[in-house]
Structure formats: structure tokens, C-alpha cells
Amino acid sequence: MSDLIEVLQRIIMESLKASKLSDIAYGTVVSVSPVRIQLQTTMQAIPEAAIVLTSNVIAKTAPVQGGEGGIVVINEGLAAGDKVVMLRASGGQRYIVLSKVQ
């Protein structure tokens, strides 16, 4: 009976490794509108439909109160050529852009 349990555990572990539920991936922003990111390991750019942007990479500005007013840039957002670190999810069907890489 213990042999059967060990075999089942081994099958489950190999299945989880093969499915690649999540993984870190690096890419380069090809375009911003629509967002497309080129992975370092593939030839095809990831389309916008498969990309989820976090607040770390979304452009943000805020109005300045008092004085002469104006707008301050809190986060520049993504630009073509930026290197990004992503979390690959759903076996590579979705990519969550976590941050820019310096």
C-alpha cells in the first residue's frame, strides 16, 4: 500500500512541475498602446489580452495643491524598451507585470 502512495505522490509532483502554474519571466515592452511584451525566450510578443498590469507599472499623476498648481508625476508607467519582471500564471496563458527591472 505504501508503494502505491509513493507512486501517486510522484505522479502528482511531476504533473505539478509540468503544468508550470506560475513562474517568473522577464521581458521587454514592445509597445504601450496596446501593451505588448516580448519574452526573452520566445519570438512572439505577449498580446494585451494576456497581460495584467499591477499598480507598480501604471502611470500615475496628481494635481499639486496650492502655490502655482501643476501636476506631479508619481509613476511614469511603462515605455517601449522597458525591461519588466512578470509572474507567469495559468500555464503561460496570463502574465502579471510586477515591476520594471533597472
C-alpha positions in Angstrom: 0.0 0.0 0.0 2.8 2.4 0.8 4.3 1.8 -2.6 1.1 2.9 -4.2 1.0 6.1 -2.2 4.6 6.9 -3.1 3.9 6.3 -6.8 0.8 8.6 -6.6 2.8 11.3 -4.8 5.5 11.1 -7.5 2.9 11.4 -10.3 1.3 14.4 -8.6 4.6 16.2 -8.2 5.6 15.6 -11.8 2.3 16.8 -13.0 2.5 20.0 -11.0 6.0 20.7 -12.3 4.9 20.1 -15.9 1.9 22.4 -15.6 4.0 25.4 -14.7 1.2 27.0 -12.6 3.3 30.1 -12.0 6.9 31.2 -12.7 9.0 34.3 -13.0 9.5 35.6 -16.5 11.4 38.6 -17.9 10.5 40.6 -20.9 10.8 43.9 -22.9 7.9 46.3 -23.5 7.5 46.4 -27.3 4.5 48.8 -27.3 2.4 50.6 -24.8 -0.9 51.1 -26.6 -1.8 48.3 -27.0 0.5 46.8 -24.4 2.8 44.1 -25.9 5.7 42.5 -24.2 8.4 40.4 -25.8 9.6 37.4 -23.7 13.3 36.7 -23.8 12.6 33.0 -24.6 10.1 33.3 -27.4 9.7 35.0 -30.7 6.1 36.1 -30.3 5.2 39.1 -28.2 2.6 38.6 -25.5 -0.7 40.3 -26.5 -2.5 42.8 -24.3 -5.3 40.3 -23.6 -2.9 38.1 -21.8 -1.2 40.9 -19.7 -2.3 42.1 -16.3 -0.7 45.3 -15.1 -0.1 46.0 -11.4 -0.2 49.5 -9.9 3.6 49.5 -9.9 3.7 49.9 -13.7 0.6 52.0 -14.4 1.2 55.7 -15.0 0.0 58.0 -12.1 -0.1 61.8 -11.7 -1.6 64.0 -9.1 -2.5 67.7 -9.1 -0.4 70.0 -6.9 -2.5 71.8 -4.2 -1.6 75.5 -3.5 1.2 77.6 -5.0 1.2 77.7 -8.7 -0.6 74.3 -9.0 0.5 72.0 -11.7 0.8 68.2 -11.9 3.4 65.9 -10.3 4.3 62.6 -11.8 4.1 59.8 -9.2 4.8 56.9 -11.6 5.9 57.2 -15.2 4.3 53.9 -16.2 5.7 51.7 -19.0 7.5 52.8 -22.1 8.7 50.9 -25.1 12.1 49.4 -24.3 11.5 49.0 -20.6 12.6 45.7 -19.1 10.0 44.1 -16.8 9.7 41.2 -14.4 6.5 39.2 -14.7 4.7 36.3 -13.0 3.6 33.7 -15.5 0.2 32.2 -14.4 -2.3 29.7 -15.8 0.4 27.7 -17.6 1.6 30.7 -19.6 -1.9 32.0 -20.6 -1.6 35.1 -18.4 1.3 37.3 -17.4 1.2 39.7 -14.4 3.6 42.5 -14.8 5.1 43.1 -11.3 7.7 45.8 -11.8 10.3 47.4 -14.1 13.8 46.0 -13.9 16.6 48.6 -13.7 
